[in-house]
């Protein structure tokens, strides 16, 4: 059996994070494994474990998480389900957010706190080094060079391999790169929300991975008779699969990370790797933004 059929996510293509860490472009985002508002335990922990294992079976080798998901629940689940890890699996995690309750997030970018975040994520994930560590938010109360300096020190110590950012502007990416190499940017981006179009363009120009979170959002675009609905019908696919396929066609630096807590939904999402859109279809969907 070939990789394309045995591990169908491989059909999404490959991107090399930092130039030395190849991953399949369609990954998995682990925030939805936690309770409502990214708080607490999942409603069905055994199913959450099955989701993670099935994702890897289907070829996912980029799993994105954060210490604030739960908090800590998502990282614990990943270790429970997948450790010892497959050799090609990249676990990307994030730090710099504190949690006060469901749906509540406060950035803390003090160097000593970020160091604690990394040390504890290493322990929970049972890793000696985190392949991709992302600053979950830039803390406006702490000088940027201090936040990135802490992560750079941890990279130099061998505890982080690559560094990324989340929810940043083009200007912030450029400022960050004056202090440390940045290999990825994770911003809100989907068919219905294009506010980070300029950031995507900058990442494509610089060869930086662009990881769109909330990639499945389609808003009213999936309505009956619309462009998305018609394209989905032509391909025998769901609107969600078309939304993911559009992201994969948007730029070779885009790495979508759809999340779910159900195996059936996971399998439906990952089937998007095999959906091939025509140039005209990509253009019509892009024009919806």
C-alpha positions as CSV (number, residue, x, y, z in Angstrom):
1,X,0.0,0.0,0.0
2,X,1.4,3.4,-1.0
3,X,1.8,6.3,1.5
4,X,-1.0,8.3,-0.4
5,X,-3.5,5.6,0.5
6,X,-2.0,4.3,3.7
7,X,-1.4,7.8,5.1
8,X,-3.7,9.9,3.0
9,X,-2.7,13.2,4.7
10,X,0.6,12.9,2.7
11,X,-1.4,14.1,-0.3
12,X,-1.5,17.6,1.3
13,X,2.2,18.0,0.4
14,X,5.2,18.7,2.6
15,X,6.7,21.9,4.1
16,X,10.1,22.0,5.9
17,X,9.8,24.0,9.1
18,X,13.0,26.0,9.6
19,X,14.4,24.3,6.5
20,X,15.2,21.1,8.4
21,X,11.9,19.7,9.8
22,X,9.6,18.3,7.1
23,X,5.9,17.9,8.0
24,X,2.8,17.1,6.0
25,X,1.0,20.4,5.4
26,X,-2.4,19.3,6.8
27,X,-2.0,18.9,10.5
28,X,-4.1,18.7,13.6
29,X,-4.9,21.4,16.2
30,X,-5.4,19.9,19.7
31,X,-7.3,22.8,21.4
32,X,-10.7,21.2,20.9
33,X,-9.7,18.1,22.9
34,X,-10.3,20.1,26.1
35,X,-13.6,21.2,27.8
36,X,-15.8,24.1,26.7
37,X,-13.9,27.3,26.4
38,X,-10.6,25.4,26.3
39,X,-11.1,24.7,30.0
40,X,-10.9,21.4,31.8
41,X,-11.1,17.8,30.8
42,X,-12.8,16.6,27.6
43,X,-16.3,15.3,27.8
44,X,-15.0,11.9,26.4
45,X,-11.4,11.3,27.3
46,X,-11.1,7.9,25.6
47,X,-12.4,9.4,22.3
48,X,-9.9,12.2,22.6
49,X,-7.1,9.6,22.8
50,X,-8.6,7.8,19.8
51,X,-8.6,11.1,17.8
52,X,-4.9,11.7,18.4
53,X,-4.0,8.1,17.5
54,X,-6.2,8.1,14.4
55,X,-4.7,11.4,13.2
56,X,-1.2,9.9,13.3
57,X,-2.5,6.7,11.6
58,X,-3.8,8.9,8.7
59,X,-0.4,10.6,8.2
60,X,-0.6,13.7,10.4
61,X,2.9,14.5,11.7
62,X,2.3,18.1,12.9
63,X,0.2,18.4,16.0
64,X,-0.3,21.9,17.5
65,X,-1.1,22.5,21.1
66,X,-0.5,24.9,24.0
67,X,0.1,24.7,27.7
68,X,-3.0,27.0,28.1
69,X,-5.4,24.4,26.5
70,X,-7.1,23.1,29.6
71,X,-4.8,24.4,31.0
72,X,-2.3,21.5,30.6
73,X,-5.0,19.0,29.5
74,X,-4.1,18.9,25.8
75,X,-0.4,18.3,26.4
76,X,-1.2,15.6,28.9
77,X,-3.5,13.9,26.4
78,X,-1.0,14.0,23.6
79,X,1.6,12.2,25.8
80,X,-0.9,9.7,27.0
81,X,-2.1,8.8,23.5
82,X,1.1,9.0,21.5
83,X,4.3,8.6,23.6
84,X,6.7,7.1,22.7
85,X,6.3,9.3,19.6
86,X,6.8,8.3,16.0
87,X,10.1,9.5,14.7
88,X,8.6,11.9,12.2
89,X,6.0,13.5,14.6
90,X,6.4,17.2,15.3
91,X,4.6,18.5,18.3
92,X,4.3,22.3,18.3
93,X,3.3,23.9,21.6
94,X,2.9,27.4,22.8
95,X,3.3,29.4,26.1
96,X,2.8,32.9,27.4
97,X,-0.9,32.8,28.3
98,X,-2.4,32.4,31.7
99,X,-5.9,31.1,32.3
100,X,-8.5,32.3,34.8
101,X,-11.5,30.3,33.6
102,X,-13.3,29.2,30.5
103,X,-12.6,31.5,27.6
104,X,-10.3,33.7,29.7
105,X,-6.8,34.4,28.5
106,X,-4.2,36.8,29.8
107,X,-0.7,37.1,28.3
108,X,2.4,36.9,30.5
109,X,5.7,37.3,28.7
110,X,8.1,37.7,31.6
111,X,11.3,35.7,30.8
112,X,11.2,33.7,34.0
113,X,7.5,32.7,33.3
114,X,8.3,31.7,29.7
115,X,11.2,29.5,30.9
116,X,8.8,27.8,33.4
117,X,6.3,27.3,30.6
118,X,8.9,25.5,28.4
119,X,10.2,23.4,31.3
120,X,6.7,22.2,32.2
121,X,5.7,21.5,28.6
122,X,8.8,19.4,28.2
123,X,7.8,17.4,31.3
124,X,4.1,17.0,30.3
125,X,4.9,16.1,26.7
126,X,7.8,13.8,27.9
127,X,10.2,15.4,25.5
128,X,13.8,16.4,25.8
129,X,13.3,19.1,23.1
130,X,10.3,20.9,21.7
131,X,10.6,21.0,17.9
132,X,8.4,24.2,17.5
133,X,7.8,26.5,20.4
134,X,5.5,29.4,19.8
135,X,5.0,32.6,21.8
136,X,1.2,32.5,22.2
137,X,0.9,36.2,22.4
138,X,3.4,39.1,22.6
139,X,3.0,40.7,26.0
140,X,2.8,44.5,25.6
141,X,4.0,45.0,29.2
142,X,7.3,43.2,28.6
143,X,10.1,44.4,26.2
144,X,10.0,42.2,23.1
145,X,13.7,41.5,23.3
146,X,13.3,40.0,26.8
147,X,10.5,37.7,25.7
148,X,12.3,36.5,22.6
149,X,15.6,36.5,24.4
150,X,14.3,33.9,26.9
151,X,13.2,31.6,24.0
152,X,16.5,32.1,22.2
153,X,18.4,31.1,25.4
154,X,16.2,28.0,25.7
155,X,16.9,27.2,22.0
156,X,20.6,27.6,22.6
157,X,20.3,25.2,25.6
158,X,18.8,22.6,23.3
159,X,15.3,22.7,24.9
160,X,13.7,24.3,21.8
161,X,14.5,23.5,18.2
162,X,12.6,26.3,16.4
163,X,10.6,29.4,17.5
164,X,7.3,30.7,16.2
165,X,4.8,33.5,16.9
166,X,1.0,33.7,17.2
167,X,-1.4,36.5,16.3
168,X,1.1,39.0,15.1
169,X,1.3,41.8,12.4
170,X,3.9,42.0,9.6
171,X,5.7,44.7,11.7
172,X,5.8,42.4,14.7
173,X,7.2,39.6,12.7
174,X,9.9,41.8,11.3
175,X,10.8,43.2,14.7
176,X,10.9,39.7,16.2
177,X,13.3,38.5,13.5
178,X,15.8,41.2,14.6
179,X,16.2,39.2,17.8
180,X,15.8,35.5,16.8
181,X,15.0,33.4,13.7
182,X,11.2,32.9,13.3
183,X,10.1,29.8,11.4
184,X,6.3,30.0,11.8
185,X,3.4,32.4,12.4
186,X,0.0,31.2,13.6
187,X,-2.8,33.7,13.0
188,X,-6.6,33.6,12.6
189,X,-7.2,33.0,8.9
190,X,-9.9,31.2,6.9
191,X,-12.3,31.7,4.0
192,X,-14.5,34.0,6.0
193,X,-11.7,36.0,7.8
194,X,-8.8,37.4,5.8
195,X,-7.5,40.1,8.1
196,X,-4.1,38.4,8.1
197,X,-3.8,38.5,4.3
198,X,-0.7,40.7,4.5
199,X,0.9,38.5,7.1
200,X,0.4,35.4,4.9
201,X,1.9,37.3,1.9
202,X,4.9,38.3,4.1
203,X,5.4,34.7,5.3
204,X,5.2,33.4,1.7
205,X,7.8,35.9,0.6
206,X,10.1,35.0,3.5
207,X,9.6,31.2,3.5
208,X,8.0,31.3,6.9
209,X,5.3,28.7,7.7
210,X,1.8,30.3,8.1
211,X,-0.4,28.2,10.4
212,X,-4.1,29.4,10.2
213,X,-6.0,28.7,13.3
214,X,-9.8,28.3,13.1
215,X,-9.3,27.1,9.5
216,X,-12.8,25.6,9.1
217,X,-14.8,28.8,9.5
218,X,-16.9,29.6,6.5
219,X,-19.7,31.8,7.9
220,X,-22.4,32.4,5.4
221,X,-20.2,31.3,2.5
222,X,-21.4,27.7,2.9
223,X,-25.0,28.7,2.3
224,X,-27.2,26.7,-0.2
225,X,-26.4,27.7,-3.8
226,X,-23.3,29.7,-3.0
227,X,-19.8,29.3,-4.6
228,X,-18.6,27.1,-1.7
229,X,-21.7,24.9,-1.7
230,X,-21.5,24.5,-5.5
231,X,-17.8,23.6,-5.5
232,X,-18.4,21.1,-2.7
233,X,-21.1,19.4,-4.6
234,X,-18.9,19.1,-7.8
235,X,-16.2,17.4,-5.8
236,X,-18.5,15.2,-3.7
237,X,-17.0,16.9,-0.7
238,X,-18.2,18.8,2.4
239,X,-17.9,22.6,2.6
240,X,-15.4,22.1,5.4
241,X,-13.2,20.0,3.1
242,X,-13.4,22.7,0.5
243,X,-12.4,25.3,3.0
244,X,-9.3,23.3,4.0
245,X,-8.5,22.5,0.3
246,X,-8.7,26.2,-0.5
247,X,-6.2,26.9,2.3
248,X,-3.8,24.3,1.0
249,X,-4.1,25.8,-2.5
250,X,-3.7,29.4,-1.2
251,X,0.1,29.1,-0.7
252,X,2.7,26.4,-0.2
253,X,3.6,27.9,3.2
254,X,0.1,27.4,4.6
255,X,-0.2,24.6,7.2
256,X,-3.9,24.2,8.3
257,X,-4.5,22.6,11.7
258,X,-8.2,21.7,11.9
259,X,-9.2,20.5,15.3
260,X,-12.0,18.2,16.5
261,X,-12.8,15.9,19.4
262,X,-14.5,13.2,17.3
263,X,-12.8,10.6,15.1
264,X,-15.5,10.8,12.4
265,X,-15.1,14.5,12.1
266,X,-11.3,14.1,12.0
267,X,-11.5,11.7,9.2
268,X,-13.8,14.0,7.2
269,X,-11.5,16.9,7.8
270,X,-8.3,15.1,6.8
271,X,-9.9,13.8,3.5
272,X,-9.4,17.4,2.3
273,X,-5.8,16.5,1.6
274,X,-7.0,14.7,-1.5
275,X,-9.3,17.4,-2.8
276,X,-7.8,19.1,-5.9
277,X,-9.2,22.5,-6.9
278,X,-8.9,24.0,-10.3
279,X,-7.4,27.5,-10.7
280,X,-10.8,28.9,-11.5
281,X,-12.3,27.4,-8.3
282,X,-9.5,28.8,-6.2
283,X,-10.0,32.2,-7.8
284,X,-13.7,32.2,-7.2
285,X,-13.3,31.1,-3.6
286,X,-10.6,33.7,-3.0
287,X,-12.8,36.4,-4.4
288,X,-15.4,35.7,-1.7
289,X,-13.1,37.3,0.9
